[in-house]
Amino acid sequence: MMGDILIRSMSQEDAQEMCSWEYSGQYRVYNNSWEKMAEQGISYADEETRRKEFYTLLRDGKMIGFFRLRRGEKVVELGLGLRPDLCGQGLGKELVQAAVQEHKKRFGDLPLWLAVRVWNERAIRCYRACGFVEIKRLTLELSEGPTEFIRMEYRDDEKVERNCKASGSVVQ
């Protein structure tokens, strides 16, 4: 097993590195261009948004993933991603648990939601193992057209936390 996971606020360099990640197949929808993001000033390309909402996960000094916690009026929205070459190796649970721990620290009992594309079975299995349950299905209009998602909510359960424990996570 590699070393512990370190969590830090996402830097611009982290965001640019993330944009260099190349997902294949249907996962290509997660590929991003730093230039387009910066030109539009959206998401992690916006310095204030990045500083408030985005986190980088490192293991052995290398970026392995990220998550975003965006607070709404009554809910916190979770977004996350794992470096493509690490997908399918069981690290998703550690990434999710790190995000859940940070959510609890920052937002307490506010509900934690995420939306996942209906075809992303790998992610859905991971989220379920970590305590997320489906609460509804929705269709969102995206640049690639209408896209079906599953809205999931985290349910705090001691047994689930034991199954999805991220050992030794440290927040900086």
N, C-alpha and C positions, 0 to 999 in steps of 0.2 A: 504494500500500500504506500502511496506517495504521502508526502507531508500534509500538515493541516491546511485547511482552507483559511485564507485571509480575505476579509471584506473591507473595501474602501470606497469612498465616493469616486464616481467615474470621472476620469480626466478626459480632456479632449484627445489626448494620445490614445487612451483606451477606446474611445468612441471611433476614432479613425481606424484602429486595428480591427475592431469589430466589423467595420464596413469592408474589410478585406477578406472576411470569411466567405467561403464559397460553398454553399449548400447545393446538393444535386437533386435530380428528379423533381418530384412535386414539392420538395422542401425549398426549391429555388425562390419561392415567394418570400422567403426570409432574407434573401440577399439584398443589400442596400448599397447605395452610392453615397459616399461622404459629400461629394460635390453637390448632388441634388439636395441632400438633407440640409447642408449649410446654406445653399442658395435660397431655400424656402424657410430657413431658420426654425425648423421643426424638430420635435423630439429631442434626442440627445445632442443634436447640433446646436441647440439653444443653450448657452452657458448657464443661465439661471435655472432652467428646467433640469438640465443635467445635474447640477449641483444639489438641487432639492430632491430629486426623484430617482436617480440612477446610481447603481452600485456595481462595482467590478469585483469578481471573485478570482482570486489567484491561488495557485497551488505550486509550490516550489518556485515562486517568483514569476510564473507564467499565467497569463490570463486564460481561464478555463470557461468563464461564462459571465453573465450579468443578470441583474434583475432591476425592475422598476416598480416602485410603490407610489401610485398616484392617488392622492386623497380627493374624494368627492365629498358631497354634503353628508352622506350617511354610510358611505362604503369606501374601502380602499381597493383600487384596481391593481392587480399584479400582472406584470409582463416579465418574461424571462427567456433566456436563450443560452444554449450550451455550444461551445466551439464545435464545428461540424465533425472534426476528426475524433471527438470524444463521445459523440452520440452512440447510444447502445451499449455503453460500458458500465451502467449503473450509477453514474455520477449525477444524474438528474435528481435523484432523491436528496442528495446532499445540497444541491443548488436550491431546491424547493424548501428544504428545512431551514437553510440559512435565510431565505427570504421570509419565511414564516416567523422565525425568531426576531428578525429586524422589525417586521410588522408589529409584533407584540410589544416590543420595546418602544417603538415610536407612536403607535396608535391604540394600544391597549385592546379594548373589546370591540372596536369597530369591525364590522364584517369585512372579510377578505375575499374578493372575487377575482376570477380570471375568465378569459374567453379563449377557447381553443378550437381550431378548425376541426370539423367533424371527422375528417379523414386522418387526423394525426393520432392514430391509435397508440403509438409509442408514448407520446406525451400524456394522453388520457390515462393510460395504465399507471404511469408514474404519479400523476396528480391524485388518482384514486388511492394508490398505496400510501400517499402522504396525507390523506384525510379530506380531500376535496370530493364533493358530491355534486352531481348534475342538478341544477335547479331549473333550467329551461334551455330551449333551443331558439336561436334567432338567426336572421339573415341580415347581413350588413352589406351595404353597397361600397365596394372597394375599387381601386383602380383596375383590378383584373375582372370586375363585374360583381354580381351578387354572390356572396360567399356565406355558407352556412357555418355557424359556430355553436358550440356548447358553452353555456354559462355555467361555471362551477363555483361553489362556495366552500371555503375551508371550515371544517367542523372540528373544534378543539376536543381532542380525545386522547387521554393519556396512552392508551394502547397504540393508537396510530402514531403518536410521537415516538414511542419506543421503536416501532417498525421503520421509521423514517429518520432516525437520529443522525445528525451530522456531527461526527465526533471532532472535538477540538476546534470548532469555528471560533475565530477571533475577529472582532470588529475594530477597525482603526478609525 
